[in-house]
Amino acid sequence: MTADTSLPPRINAVPLRHPWRWVSAVIIIALVGLFLYGAATNPTYYWATYSRYVFDRRVSLAAWNTIQLTVLSMLIAVVLGVGLAVMRLSPNPVLRSVSWVYIWIFRGTPVYVQLVFWGLFPVIYRNIQLGIPFGPSFFHFSLQNLSLFFILAVIGLGLNEAAYMAEIIRAGISSVPEGQTEASTALGMSWWMTMRRTILPQAMRVIIPPTGNEIISMLKTTSLVIAVPYSGELYGRAHDIGVAFFQPIPLLMVAATWYLAITSVLMVGQYYLERYFSRGASRKLTSKQLEVLALAQRAVEEHQ
């Protein structure tokens, strides 16, 4: 019995036209062009001042301070967030309660209020003393003569962000099926080896995207450390320069340019991290795989 080799009639497909998409695109381009032209010809933007200070050494140094604030605060947040997430998942009710109360307080109060509190920390606690109650003192120093505003800003941002990172990490670990842990235990893996080789690699697919968003959010939240008060970061420095020259608008645009540039770099890094940890999770076939499948299907049809 021979297979029917007749081909079906060719279909003359006509693509569906969407004229209103082009009309809306033209309108949007025209509006953007009008806005850019109006901004370029508006003298109140002081473009000469913008070009003078966008690469000013004081501004670039403030941008570096902002990056340091972001990195150090996120390190504190990730380390403390891991501990809080493990406490939330612990069977010990005391650890669960302490973690829940911490997250409740730091997520339930504004970060600006927390930074103001940390700015007043040297006023509330004038001296730090470690020793035996009603006994000898082993360690003592005064906070009045120290410049701790950068450190207090890092601590304030890190402790606040740790509450959010704890929930992100907890959600990522909880997203891994329990069967993965049982299978690893059956293979003789220890708890740490199971977390390192089985749980965390799978949980990172859930943890990385929101963590990247939190890093970008932290970069912009550093503009609030003026409440500590610490004005050495990007927004504080640009604000001080703008007030001194009575031209706040171009300096705000300078700060926005630097924030946008740093955020763009972080977004690129987040993209490659997500792609690295999502290996094997995507069900989409590449063009090479589709080509191989098509050749195999053609070979089967010719054989029949």
Protein Blocks (a to p, Z undefined) as FASTA:
>chain_A
ZZdfbdcddddddddddfklmmmmmmmmmmmmmmmmmmmmmmklommlmmmmmmgfklmm
mmmmmmmmmmmmmmmmmmmmmmmmmmmmpmblklmmmmmmmmmmmmmpcfklmmmmmmmm
mmmmmbacdddehiacfbdcdfklpcfklmmmmmmmmmmmmmmmmmmmmmmmmmpcfklm
mmmmmnopafklmmmmmmmmmmmmmmmmmmmmmmmmmmmmmmmmmmmpcckbmklmmmmm
mmmnopaklmmmmmmmmmmmmmmmmmmmmmmmmmmmmgokaccdcfklmmmmmmmmmmmm
mmZZ
